[in-house]
Amino acid sequence: MSKQSRINKYIALCGVCSRRAAEKMIAQGRVSLNGRVLSDEDLSTMVTHDSDVVEVNGNRITPEDEKLYILLNKPRLCVTTVNDPQHRTTVIDVLRRRRKGVTPFKARVYPVGRLDFDTEGALLLTNDGELAHRLAHPRYEVEKVYQALIDGVFSEADSARIAEGVKLEDGHIGRAKARLISKDGAGSVVELSLREGHKHEVKQLLASCGYQTLSLWRVNFANITCEGLKPGEWRNLTEIEIKSLRKLVF
């Protein structure tokens, strides 16, 4: 029996983008199935892998045969997208930069979740759409650990407030395990461990305690760190790391 997938999942399996981003592309009329342009009324459409023809922006797509899993130490001042209408540097641009002894990255991958424009640190990129979807989904509570430099001295009361929960701009309640790492003069370095991810969540949690985030970096994603990688450098995940990620969400 021929394999079938829902249209958004099929697009993700082809390494084009995440399922959620695929739904937006469908709603924008950028996806066709067997010559028919789809709309947001077609989100439940099923695709037969070995016979249906799916095109995105006029280009036919097929599932990726080789699965790629990349860890990038994302530098500051680049956006976590494949393309940017404002022509800012993207994480894909960073992967493709030529460095001595490193082959420019040409394969099609996309980021798992997001890091803010001014945030650096551990970012996974892959063309494994199903794994990416699960790692980014709040249901699986994948741990993400951040460190932030703030403009004040973090206290135990601040830690308790953040653990209890803070209402975010999007209406969700954000919470994290937070602890003081170090303090220097009027500033502190704070570590926060989260199981969900909302836009600017770490900055909002710290702001709720009266602090401004001066710099922010993600030191750990699902127990994978950027140790040994300078900002802008990347490496392939090991087989052990890939298996550990799959064990977390499957």
N, C-alpha and C positions, 0 to 999 in steps of 0.2 A: 504493500500500500504506500502511495506517495506521501511524503511528509508534508504537513500543512502547518502554517503559523498565521496568527493574526497579523494584519498588515504592519502595525507599528513594531511588533516583535521581529518580523521579517527584515524590516529596514535596519533595526539594531543589529541583527545577525550579520548583515552585510557590512557592518562597520561604518555606517554613515553617521549615526548619531544615537543618542539614547532613545528609549521608547517615548518618553515625554516630548522630547524635541521632535520626534517623528510625527507625533499627533499634530503638533503645530504646523509642520510642513504640509501635512495632508490638508489641514484646514485652510492653508494659504493657496491651495491648488497647485502645489509643486510636485505632486506624486500622481503617476498614472499606472493603471493596471490593465494590461492587454489593450493599450491605446486609449482607454477611457480615463479622463482626469477625475481624480477622487476629491471628495469634499469632507467636511466634518461629519456628514451623515454616513460616511463609509468606514468609520473607525473600527467597526467590528468585522470588516471584510476579511475573509480567509484567503491566503495565498498558497497555491500548490507549488512546491519548490521546483519540481523538475519540468513543469509545463507552462506556468504563468510567467508573463514578462512584466517586471516592475521597473519603472523609470523614475528617477528623481532629477528634476531640472533638465529633463530631456535625455539623461544618460542612464543606460540600463545598469542595474545593480544585481549582484549575485552574492550569496553568502561567502564569507572569507574562508578559504581552506586552511590557512595557517593562522592560528591564534597568537596574538602578540600581547605581552604584558610588560609595561614600561613603568619604571619609577623615575620621576623627574623631581629634582630639587628646584621647585619653581622660584624664579627670582622675583623681586618686587617689580612693579610697574609693567606687568604684562597681564593680559586678560585670559581667563580660563575658558576659552572658546576655540572653535576650529577656524571661524572667520569673524572678523570684526568690521561692522559698517563704518566705524570711525577711523579705521586704518591704524589702530594701535597694534603693538606687538602682541601676538597671541602665543600660547604655550606651544602650538604647532610650529610657529616660526622659530621658537627657541630650540625645539628638537632638530630642526633642519639646519641650524647654523653649523658651518664647517669649523672643526677644531682639529688641531694637530693629532693625528693618530686615531681620529674618530670619523667614521663614515657618516655623512649627512643622512638624516632620517627621512625616508621617502614613503614608508608604508602608511596606510590610512588607519589612524587610531583616533579615539576621542577621550576626553577626560572623564574620570569618575567623580561626579560632584564638582564643586567649585571652591576656589580660593579667591578672596578679594584681590583687586588690582594691586593694592599695596601690601599684600600678605605674601610671605614666602614659605617654602617648606615642602613637605612630602605630598606629592600628587601622583596618582596612578592614572595611566592612559592605556587603553586596550581596544581591540576590535571584538572582544567577547561580550556581545550585547547582553546576554542573559546574566553573566556574572556582574557586569557593570550596573545593571538595573538593580540587582539584589543588594550590592554593596552600598548603593546610594539610597536605598529605600529605608525609611525610619523603622519599619517593622522589624528589621534584623539587628537594630541597635549596635551597629559597628562602631567601635570606639575610635575617637579622634582626640589627640592630645595636642594642645597648643601652649605656647609660652608667649607672654606679653610683657612688654616694658610699659609701665604706667607712671603717671606723674604724682605719686603719693606712696604712703606706707600702708600696704595691705594688712588687714587685721583678721583675727579669728571671727569677729562679728560679720565681716564682709564675706568670709568663706561660708558661714552659716546661711546668710541671706541668699547667696547664689545657689547653694544646695537646696534650699527650700523652694525656690522657683521665682522667676521674674516674668511678668507679662511683656511680651515682645511687641514690636510694631505691627507684626502680622496677626496679632491676636493669640498666638500660641504662648504657652508657658515654657520658658527656657530655664534649664537648670544644669549645673555642672558640679563636679568635685573640683574645688579650687584650693590651692595652697601656695604659700609664700616660698619662693625659691631663694631669693636674695634681696637685699636692700642696699642702696648706695645713696647717701645723702637724702634728697627728697623723693627719690624714685624707687620702684620695686620691680622685680621680675616675678611674675605670677604664672603658675601652671594650672591649666584648666582641662579637665577630661570630660568629653561630651559623648552621649550615645545617640543624639539626633543632631541635625544641622539645619539651621534657619539663616536667612540672609543677615549678615553682620551680627550674628548671635553673640560671639565672644565680646565684641565691642559694646553691645547693648548690655550684657551682663555686668561688665565692669563699669559702664556708665551709670547703671542703677545704684552703684555704691559711691558714685561721685568722682570716678576716675576717667581720665582721658587715656586712650591707648596710643602710645607714641610709636610703637612698632609691634608687629605680630608675626609669628611664624608657627607653622605646624610641624611638630617634631616627631609625630607618630600617627600613622594611619593603619588601623587593624594590625597593630604590632609590627609594622614595617617602618623603618626609619631611614633617613637620608645620610646616615653615618658614612663618611668617606666621600661624599659628593658635595662639591661646591655649588653655590647657586647657579643654575643654568645647566648643570651637568645631569646626565641620566644614565641608567643602566637597565638591563633586562632583569626581571624578577627571576629568582632561582626556582627550580622545581618544587623545593620544599615550601617556599613562600606562596607559590600558586596553589599548592595543595592546602595550605593553611587557610587561605582566603576562601576556597571552595568549601572547606569544612565549616567555616563560620556561617555560611548562608544557604547551604544545600542540606 
